Amino acid sequence: MPELLSTEDSQSIHSHSCDVAIVGGGVVGTTLAAALGKSGLSVTIIEAQTLEGAAARERGYALSPLSGQILDGIGVWERIFPYIGKYHDIYLSDADCPRLVKFHPQDLGIEFLGYVGEHRIMLRALQDFINTECETVQWLCSARLNQVTYQSEGATLDLEVEGKPQQVRSRLVVGADGPQSYIRQTAGIKTWGWKYWQSCLTFMITHTASRNDIAFERFWPDGPMGVLPLAGNRYHIVWTAPHAEAKALQRLNEDEFLAELEYYTSGFLGKLTLTSDRHVFPVQLLQSRQYVRPRVALVGDAAHRCHPVAGQGLNLGIRDAAALAQVLTKAHARGQDLGDLAVLKRYERWRKVENLAILGFTDFLDRIFSNRWWPIVKIRRFGLWLLRNVPLLKVLALKFMTGFWGRRPTLSRTKTAKPAVSGGLR
């Protein structure tokens, strides 16, 4: 089992060296560590919280089939699959227009069009996998990063672990530390983008509908609503609305809120019960001007953020992790310097353009559907008509949404044993 560097043993460990230091122990950072677990590289994950604290976040994620294949290739999917929601169909609708665009698994020849995983389930599974299967991965938890110094041969990270100074020397530093990334800032990497006029309200419900295997994307003039099935006859809802309206919805008492929700979901979920707190966060588009510098690379929200419409955010981060792991593993096998800019540019060329395409796609969807101007309404409804009636266009759109376009990581083509379905969607 990898060594957990925490309070009990920090007194005897003042410094150590590794090949890759990952700053941020969330889903993307731990996915990268797990993907490097059999590479022969020594990896240190630096996390500000305890393992339990990092996994305690109340949130759900849409997972594409490609993300499932990547996690399967790593070997962790069997620990996740039985406990997450799975959807066969996706229904798109424009406000209260009765004509739906329906996507089905047979459109792509796959079993599920996507999955919905809770943060605690996914991160605990990744943590357990690293602790039991990845001997070259270590943790530094409850760690505060004070300074990063880059040299020609590597980087030095000065930390405090519950008040005790520690130092990590690494050949490469990976920023997986979110949209306010300290690693990105200290590396001098600039970003571009904008804040939207909208915020997201996220929460979970139970329902009485007969099916629990359909994902809905409902486009309203004030913003899209994603309705995503979880295990246990539950749904995770991501409701986008103008800032003031999102805050007002959060403040409504439960009965008033559920009445609003039943209207916006057109009653197709039956009787609803709120099962979580309502969380509000502003929506932002962000793209780093560079994903790499000498000795540093960015993944996930540290590198980019997109509008939550179509549920692309975490999937981009998982693909980043798989791509960077592939680049680093090959470089290590060839005896190349992991932190060399020429090596890291291979990752940037792979992921930056593909991520930009998704950012543009989600921005386009939000702007064209969050709009009451009648010429735009006519154009988008014609677009939905094309999706309903032109099979090739429908397949292309579905490939884009599910991740089956662009360059696929090797991990997504590495099949492990198929996990049992018991305990899955109920």
PyMOL commands that set and color helices and strands:
alter all, ss='L'
color gray80, all
select helices_A, chain A and resi 7-10+27-35+51-55+65-74+77-83+105-107+119-133+182-186+243-251+254-264+300-302+309-311+313-333+341-369+374-389+391-402+410-413
alter helices_A, ss='H'
color red, helices_A
select strands_A, chain A and resi 4-5+15-23+43-46+60-63+85-87+89-94+101-103+114-118+137-140+143-150+155-161+164-175+191-206+214-220+223-230+234-242+273-274+279-288+292-293+296-298+304-305
alter strands_A, ss='S'
color yellow, strands_A
deselect
rebuild
show_as cartoon
